[in-house]
Structures are given as structure tokens and as C-alpha cells.
Amino acid sequence: MLRRSVLGLLASTPLADVAWAQDDWAKTVEAAKKEGKLVIYTASIGSVFHKAVIKSFEQKYGIGVEMLEARASEVRERVRVEQSAGRFLGDIHHNGSTTTWLMNRDGNFQPHGPVPNIKNIVPPYEADDIRIPCEVISYSLMVNRNLVKPGDEPKSWKDILDPKWSGKILSDDYRALGGGAVFFVVMYDTFGKEFHEKLAAQKPIFSRDLANSERRVARGEYPLYLPFSLQNFNNLKGLPIKPIVPAEGRPYVRFDLTMLKNAPHPNAARVFMNHYLEPESQLVFANAGYAPVVKGVVEKTLEEIRVLLATKAMGTTTPEKQDAMLELAKQIYK
């Protein structure tokens, strides 16, 4: 009786709970290997970093990965058509948080189940039973170093309202989906409508050709560009540009992993989600300019990008208010 009592006590301790969890996860990994395959639908087109993480997953677990790359709206339509026809081919959906929210509302996903590395996710990012944050696109200012002296560099987002920048700001369009719309929402939430009314008076020049806009500033056509995606920093090395994260922080957009409804390889999907949150996987994205979502990664990032990512995540968009905010942007920036 004493022996049974002791064993019962041990079984109720946190240490025993951890052992059971590890055993359950080992069974999940074994089941994933038996499934032997994983199908991912992603809106991250041509990302060498995404493919590097997939390759490391294949090498570690011996599970082959098939990947469909398409624009966010195309991925959404693909899933809608397949599921409407009762064809459940994909396992994982990898997309921006807004499209993910819309698809979750449409019932395209199922709960992902226990994923051990979720415990390492740091605020303001958080997972729920459907969505797991996986990497973050962060936005900053970008200046031409030949045109903007260090003493004149904006230190706050409000500094771009200084009359000296009038007619000199090249910007993504706030009236269309993209980085500009993210910037509009976060600045509105932080500073109010007055900020945008004053910025509109600065007569920013809108462009939807993002890659060319960054090059135009690098060539000296404009001294300042916003919002600049930090993931593009590595593509502009050697050019006279400088990313600046103002004191208030960086607007951001989250990418999420979700499990598609009736996923044919659910165990492989869970193991991949866990692998994506491993520090080694997150470091691949961090060195490419994406903010990691788990603890202990920013500190290991390359120094030139670390100083930018070790800043406050300022805010992001709210899908429910997306249409109303786009309409407001059109009213202010005519």
C-alpha cells in the first residue's frame, strides 16, 4: 500500500506530467514519420529562408514536404474550392494574419492540438488553438545617408511631420492593402487622426512599386521612405541607405501557421509547426530581417539586424476594421 501511495504521489507531480507529455510527443513524432509526407500551402513566394527551414525539417524527420506557393488571395481561393468539393489535400496553411483570420471565419481550419514549443512564444505574439505565429514582418523608416545627416534623422514617428520633410517623403500607399495600410492603422491607433491630417499636409508621394521605391531613395530621388520592411535590408547592402526604428517602435504584420480542415497528415503538420518554432529555425528568419516569435533568438541575430529587431513591436492591423480604415485613409489622403 505504501508503494502504491508513493507511486501515486509521483504520478501527480509536475515532473511526471513532463514525462507523460514527452512520451505523448514522441508518439506524435513516430506517427508523423509513418505518415511520411506533408503538404504546405504558403503565401511566402520564393522565400529561400522558408525553404531552408523546410529542408532542415525533412533532414531531421525524414518526412517529405510538398509546397504550393501563391499569393495570399490565391491560396485562400484554392482552399475554398478544394474544401467545397470535399477534397482535403493540404495540411498546413502559412499566410498573413489578416487572410488567416478571414479563412478561420470561413471554417477552413481545425485545431492544431498540443505543440510543445508554443510555450516559448513571447508577447505581444500569442497562439490560440487554431493559429500559431511563426514570423513577423516589421516596418521602419528608411533614409538616404547622403541626404540625411545623423543629426537630422527622425527619432520619433512624429518627426516626419517637421515641415523640412514636406514633399520629400516617398511612401507606400496607405489607401491600399500592404505595408502602407499597416502603417496607417498603427499610426492612427497610436497618435490619432490628427497625425495623419498633418502628414497629409506634408504631401507624401505614393507608390505601390515597393522594390523600386527603395531603390529610388537609394539613388537619392528622395531622402526618406516609409514604411520600410526590414526583411528587405539584406537586399540593399552596399547602398547609401539606413533603416531607422523610431522610439515608439515598429509596426508589424504577423505570419501564422494553421492546420487545414481534415488535414491528411495531421501529425506531420504538428511536428512541422513545432520545428518552425525551434530557435534554430527562428534564427534563420531573424537573420533575414523577420522578427522571431520565440524567446532567446534576437540576442543571437547578426549585429546589424539585431539592433533593429531588439525594439518594441508597436502595433499591427485589426482585420475586422480593415475596410473602414482603408476608407478613412482615402478621405484623408485625397
N, C-alpha and C positions, 0 to 999 in steps of 0.2 A: 504493500500500500504506500509505503514511504517512497519507494522507487517511482511508482506511478504519479505520486504527487509532485515529486521533483521534476519529472519529465513534463508533466502538465504545466508547471510553472515556467520551465524553459521555453516551452512551445508558445507561451503567451508574451515573451519578451520581444523588444524591437529587433534584437539580433536574430531571433528565429524568424521574424517577419521578413527581414532582409534575405535570409537564406531561402525562404519559400519563394520570394519574388525572383531571386536569381535563378532558382530552379524552373520557375514558370517561364522566365525569359529564355533560358536555354532550350526549353521545349519549343518556344516560338521560333527561335533561330533554326532549330532542326527541321521544323515544319516548313520554314521558308526555303531551306535548301532542297527539300523534297519537291516543293513547287517548282523550283529551278528557273523561274522566269519572272520578270517584272515589266509592266508596260506603263510608261510615263507620258502624260500629255503636258507640255510646258509652253509657256509664252516667252520663255527666255531663248530667243532665237540666236543660234550661232555662238553661244557663250562657251568659251574654252574652259572657263572655271567650273561651270556646271558639269561639263563633260569630264573634267578631271576628277570631280567628286564621284561621278558615276563609275568611272574606271576603277577608282580605289575600292568602291563597293563591290564591283564584280570580282576584283582580285582577292578581296578579303573573304567573301562568302561563296564564291563560285556560282553566283546567280546572274544569268544573262539579262541584260536590260535592252528593251526596245523603246525608242523615244520618238514621239511626234512633236515637232516644233512648229508653232504657228502663232499668229497674232492673237492677243487676248480674246477678241471677239470671235475669231475663227475657232479657237479651242472651245469656247462656250457653245457655239453652234454645232460643232462636231459632237460634243457630249449630248446635247439636246436631241439631235437626230438619232444617234445610236440608242440612247435610252428610250426614246419614244417608240423605236422599233423593237424594243426588247433585246437589243444587242449590247451586252455589257463586256466591253473589250479592254478598257483601260483600268489601271489600278490606282495610279496617283495623278492628282491634278496639281500643277505648280504654276501659280499665277499671282497677279497683284491682288491686294486685299479687296479692292472695290469689285472686281469681277468675281472674286471668290465669294464675297457677300451676296452678290446677285444670284450666283449659282446655288448657294446654300439656301437662299429664299425659294429657289425653284425646285429644291429637293433632289439635287444631283449627287449628294454625298451621303456617306454613312459614318457613324462614329469610328474613330481610328483605334480605340482600345488603348491599353497601357503601353506607353513608350517611355522607358526609363530616363532618358536624357532631358525630358521636358522639365525635370526638377532644376536644371541648370540655366533655364531661360531667365534673363534679367529684365526688370522694369525699364521702360514702360511697355515692353513687349510681353505678351502673355498668350498662352494656348487655352483652348477650350476643348470640348470633346469632339469637335469637328475640325477646327483649324489649328495648325501649328506654324508659328512664324519661323521663317528659315533664313532669310537675309533681308537687308534693308537698304534701299536707295536713299542717300542723303543729299540734301541740296545746300549750296553755299553761294557766296558771291565769287566772281572771278574778275580780276583786274589785269590790265596790261602793265607790266612792271616798268616799261619805258615811259608810260604816260602818267602813271600814278606814283607819286613819291611816297615813301613809307609813312611820312607824317600826315599825308592826305588820305590814307587808306581808311575806308569805313570801318569803324569799330562796333557800331550798333546798326541794326537794320534801319533805324530812324535816320542814320547819317546819309542815306541815299536821297533824303528829302532836301538836302542842302541845295540851294539854288545853283551852286557851281556844277552840279551834275545835270542841269536842265538840258534836254536834247542830246545827252551823251550816254544814255543808258540803252543798251541793246537787251531785249528781253524776250523770253518765250511768251507766247500769247496767253494771257490769263483767261480769255474768253473761250478757250477750247481745252479739252481733256489733255492732260500731260503735266509736266513739271510746273508750267505757268499757273495752271489751275490749283495745284497743290500749294504753291507759294501764296496765291490769292487767299485761299481759305485760312491758312495758318496765320498770315499777317492780319487778316480780318478778326480772327478769334483772339489774337494777342493784343492788337492795338486799336481795333475798331474801324469803322467805316471812314473816319477822318483820315487815317493813314493813307488809304487808297485814293481818297479825293486829292490829297496833297501830292501823291505820287503821280496821279493822272495829270496834274498841272505841270509836272516835270517833262511831260511829252515823251515817254519811253517809246522806242522804236520796236515794234513787234515783228517777230519772225518765227516761223514754225519749222525752219530748217536748222535743227539743233546743232548738228555737226559743223555746218558751215558758219553758224553764228559764233561758235567758239573760235574758229579759225579767223573770222573777221576781227575779233578782238585781239587775237594773237598778232595779226598783221597791222594792228594799230588803227583800224577804222573807227573803233570806239574804245574808250578807256575801261568800260565796265559792262559786265554781262551778268544776268541773273534770270532764273536760278540755275546755278551750275551744278551738274550732277558729279559727285566725287568719283563715281566709277569711271569717268572719262579722263581723270587726271593722268593716268599712266599713258594714255594715247597722245598727250600733249607735252610730254617731257622734252626738254631742249628748247621749247618755245618761251618767249618772254611773258609768261602768264603766272598768276599766283592765286590759288583758291584761298578764300577767307571765310571762316565761320564766325559771324558776329557774336557778340557777347550773349545775346538771348538764346542762341543755339541754332540748330539746323532743322528745317522742315524735312519730313521723310515720308517715304512710301514703303509699306511692308509687303514682302512676298510671302505667300503661305503655301504649305503643303496640306493637302486633304486627300482622303481616301474616297474614290469614286464609288457610287452605289453598286452593290453586288460585284465588287472587285473580284476577279477570278483568282488573284494571288494575294489575299489579304495579309498573310504572314510575311511574305516578302516585302509588301508595302510598309508594314510596321517596322521591320528591320531596317529598311532604307531610310525611313523617317528618323529613326534613332541614329543611324550613321551620319545623316546630314547635320545632326546637332552635335556630333563629336568635335572637340576642339580642333583637331587636325583638319577637318572639313571646313569648319568655320574660318580657320586661318587662311585657307585658300581664297575665300571670298573677301576677307578683311584686307589682305594684301592687294586685292584688285579694287579696293575703294568702297566696298559694301560694308555697312556696319554689321558686325556679328550680333547674334541674339543671345549668346550664352556667355557666362562669366569666364574670366581668365584668358580671353583671346586678344582683346585690344592691346594689352600690355606686351604681347609677343609680335605685334604687327610691325612692319617696316617703319622706321622712324619718321620718314617723310609723310606717311599717311596716318601714322599713329596720332600725331598732334591734331589732326582734323577729326578723326573718329572719337578721340577721347574728349568730346564736347557733349553738351546737353542735346538730347533728342527733343526738339522744341514742340513739335506737334505734327499732326497729319490730317488727312481728309476724313469726312464722315459721309459714307455712301448715301445715307438717307437724305442728306442735304445737297447732294451733288448738283442736281438740276437747278435748284433755287440759287445756289452760289454762282453758277455759270451765268444765269440770267442777271444777277446783280452785277457781275463783272462787266457784262455788256452795257449795262446802264451807266456805270462809272467811266469805263474806258471806251468812249464812242469814237 
